[in-house]
Amino acid sequence: MTLVGDRYRELITTHLSPRPPTIPFHSSVKSKVLDNASDFGPQYWQDNLESPVLFHSAAKALVASNERGV
């Protein structure tokens, strides 16, 4: 997907209006909670297209935050 990643980012840039999430967003790309509107810009979605899915790490973080009551 890296072959089309830059073009994908170019095409979606004008269609995005990033906003901060209203509920915790556990990213399977970054393996952490994202909470700023700037986290969801075109580069994030390109990374989402090109990067491995870190499902296990994201799920562990989700469970841990739920146990802490976050």
C-alpha positions as CSV (number, residue, x, y, z in Angstrom):
1,M,0.0,0.0,0.0
2,T,3.0,2.3,0.3
3,L,2.9,2.6,-3.5
4,V,-0.4,4.5,-3.3
5,G,-0.1,6.0,0.2
6,D,1.1,9.5,-0.9
7,R,-1.6,9.8,-3.6
8,Y,-4.2,8.5,-1.1
9,R,-3.2,11.3,1.4
10,E,-3.4,13.9,-1.4
11,L,-6.9,12.8,-2.4
12,I,-8.4,12.7,1.1
13,T,-6.8,15.9,2.4
14,T,-9.5,18.3,1.1
15,H,-12.3,16.0,2.4
16,L,-11.2,15.8,6.0
17,S,-12.4,18.0,8.9
18,P,-10.7,16.4,11.9
19,R,-12.4,16.8,15.2
20,P,-11.4,15.4,18.6
21,P,-13.3,12.2,19.4
22,T,-16.1,12.4,21.9
23,I,-15.2,9.0,23.3
24,P,-11.8,7.4,23.8
25,F,-10.3,6.4,20.4
26,H,-7.9,3.5,20.8
27,S,-5.8,3.6,17.6
28,S,-4.7,0.3,16.2
29,V,-2.1,2.3,14.2
30,K,-0.5,4.1,17.0
31,S,-1.4,1.6,19.8
32,K,-2.5,4.4,22.1
33,V,-5.5,6.7,22.8
34,L,-5.8,9.6,20.4
35,D,-7.7,12.6,21.7
36,N,-6.7,15.7,19.6
37,A,-8.3,16.7,16.3
38,S,-4.8,17.0,14.8
39,D,-4.3,13.3,15.5
40,F,-6.8,12.5,12.7
41,G,-5.3,14.4,9.8
42,P,-4.5,13.0,6.4
43,Q,-1.1,11.5,7.6
44,Y,-2.9,9.4,10.2
45,W,-5.2,7.9,7.5
46,Q,-2.2,7.3,5.3
47,D,-0.4,5.5,8.2
48,N,-3.6,3.5,8.7
49,L,-3.5,2.4,5.1
50,E,0.2,1.5,5.1
51,S,1.0,0.3,8.6
52,P,0.4,-3.1,10.3
53,V,-2.7,-3.3,12.4
54,L,-1.6,-3.4,16.1
55,F,-4.9,-4.9,17.2
56,H,-3.4,-6.8,20.2
57,S,-1.7,-3.8,21.6
58,A,-4.7,-1.5,21.1
59,A,-7.0,-4.1,22.7
60,K,-4.7,-4.5,25.7
61,A,-4.7,-0.7,26.1
62,L,-8.5,-0.6,25.9
63,V,-8.9,-3.3,28.5
64,A,-6.3,-1.7,30.8
65,S,-8.0,1.7,30.5
66,N,-11.4,0.2,31.2
67,E,-10.0,-1.5,34.3
68,R,-8.6,1.9,35.5
69,G,-12.0,3.5,34.9
70,V,-10.5,5.9,32.3
